[in-house]
Structure formats: C-alpha cells, structure tokens
Amino acid sequence: MALAEPEPAAAAQPSLGVQ
C-alpha cells in the first residue's frame, strides 16, 4: 500500500527524519 501512496505515508510518519 505504501507504494500506492508513498507521499501520504511519509506524512503519517514524519518521525522517519523528514524534519
């Protein structure tokens, strides 16, 4: 599912290091 919508997935997990 992440492949279908990688953008929203990143928004849901900003802890990954987006900041």
VOSEPA-94142 format. One record per residue: residue number from 1; residue in one letter; x negated, y negated, z of N, C-alpha, C, O in turn. Coordinates in steps of 0.02 Angstrom, whole numbers, plus 32768, in hexadecimal, padded with zeros to 4 digits. Layout:
BEGIN
+-----+---+------+------+------+------+------+------+------+------+------+------+------+------+
!   k ! r !  nc1 !  nc2 !  nc3 ! cac1 ! cac2 ! cac3 !  cc1 !  cc2 !  cc3 !  oc1 !  oc2 !  oc3 !
+-----+---+------+------+------+------+------+------+------+------+------+------+------+------+
! NUM ! A !    X !    Y !    Z !    X !    Y !    Z !    X !    Y !    Z !    X !    Y !    Z !
...
+-----+---+------+------+------+------+------+------+------+------+------+------+------+------+
# end
This chain:
BEGIN
+-----+---+------+------+------+------+------+------+------+------+------+------+------+------+
!   k ! r !  nc1 !  nc2 !  nc3 ! cac1 ! cac2 ! cac3 !  cc1 !  cc2 !  cc3 !  oc1 !  oc2 !  oc3 !
+-----+---+------+------+------+------+------+------+------+------+------+------+------+------+
!   1 ! M ! 7FD6 ! 803C ! 8000 ! 8000 ! 8000 ! 8000 ! 7FD4 ! 7FC1 ! 8000 ! 7FE5 ! 7F8E ! 7FE3 !
!   2 ! A ! 7F9C ! 7FC7 ! 8021 ! 7F6F ! 7F8D ! 8025 ! 7F59 ! 7F77 ! 7FDF ! 7F4F ! 7F3C ! 7FD2 !
!   3 ! L ! 7F52 ! 7FA8 ! 7FB3 ! 7F3D ! 7F99 ! 7F6F ! 7F73 ! 7F72 ! 7F4A ! 7F65 ! 7F4A ! 7F1E !
!   4 ! A ! 7FB2 ! 7F80 ! 7F5C ! 7FEA ! 7F5F ! 7F3A ! 7FEF ! 7F16 ! 7F4F ! 8007 ! 7EEC ! 7F29 !
!   5 ! E ! 7FD7 ! 7F08 ! 7F8B ! 7FDA ! 7EC3 ! 7FA3 ! 7FA1 ! 7EB5 ! 7FD4 ! 7FAC ! 7EB1 ! 8011 !
!   6 ! P ! 7F64 ! 7EAF ! 7FB9 ! 7F29 ! 7EA3 ! 7FE3 ! 7F29 ! 7E5D ! 8002 ! 7F0B ! 7E52 ! 8036 !
!   7 ! E ! 7F4A ! 7E2E ! 7FE1 ! 7F4C ! 7DEA ! 7FFC ! 7F73 ! 7DE6 ! 803D ! 7F59 ! 7DCD ! 806F !
!   8 ! P ! 7FB2 ! 7DFD ! 803E ! 7FDA ! 7DFC ! 807B ! 7FBB ! 7E27 ! 80B1 ! 7FC4 ! 7E19 ! 80ED !
!   9 ! A ! 7F98 ! 7E5B ! 809D ! 7F79 ! 7E88 ! 80CE ! 7F42 ! 7E62 ! 80F4 ! 7F3A ! 7E6B ! 8130 !
!  10 ! A ! 7F1E ! 7E38 ! 80D0 ! 7EE8 ! 7E12 ! 80F0 ! 7F06 ! 7DDE ! 8120 ! 7EEA ! 7DD0 ! 8154 !
!  11 ! A ! 7F3F ! 7DC2 ! 810D ! 7F5F ! 7D90 ! 8137 ! 7F78 ! 7DB0 ! 8177 ! 7F7B ! 7D90 ! 81AC !
!  12 ! A ! 7F8B ! 7DEF ! 8173 ! 7FA5 ! 7E13 ! 81AD ! 7F6B ! 7E26 ! 81DB ! 7F75 ! 7E31 ! 8217 !
!  13 ! Q ! 7F2E ! 7E2A ! 81BF ! 7EF4 ! 7E3D ! 81E7 ! 7EBB ! 7E09 ! 81E0 ! 7E86 ! 7E19 ! 81C4 !
!  14 ! P ! 7EC7 ! 7DCD ! 81F7 ! 7E94 ! 7D98 ! 81F3 ! 7E59 ! 7DA7 ! 821F ! 7E25 ! 7D87 ! 821B !
!  15 ! S ! 7E61 ! 7DD9 ! 824B ! 7E2C ! 7DEC ! 8279 ! 7DF1 ! 7E0C ! 8254 ! 7DBB ! 7E15 ! 8270 !
!  16 ! L ! 7DFD ! 7E1E ! 8214 ! 7DC9 ! 7E3F ! 81ED ! 7D8B ! 7E12 ! 81E7 ! 7D53 ! 7E2B ! 81DF !
!  17 ! G ! 7D95 ! 7DD1 ! 81EC ! 7D5D ! 7DA3 ! 81E7 ! 7D6A ! 7D6E ! 81B3 ! 7D3B ! 7D52 ! 8196 !
!  18 ! V ! 7DA9 ! 7D5F ! 81A7 ! 7DBA ! 7D2C ! 8175 ! 7DA4 ! 7CE7 ! 818D ! 7D91 ! 7CBB ! 8166 !
!  19 ! Q ! 7DA7 ! 7CDF ! 81CF ! 7D94 ! 7C9F ! 81EB ! 7D47 ! 7C9A ! 81EE ! 7D2C ! 7C67 ! 8204 !
+-----+---+------+------+------+------+------+------+------+------+------+------+------+------+
# end
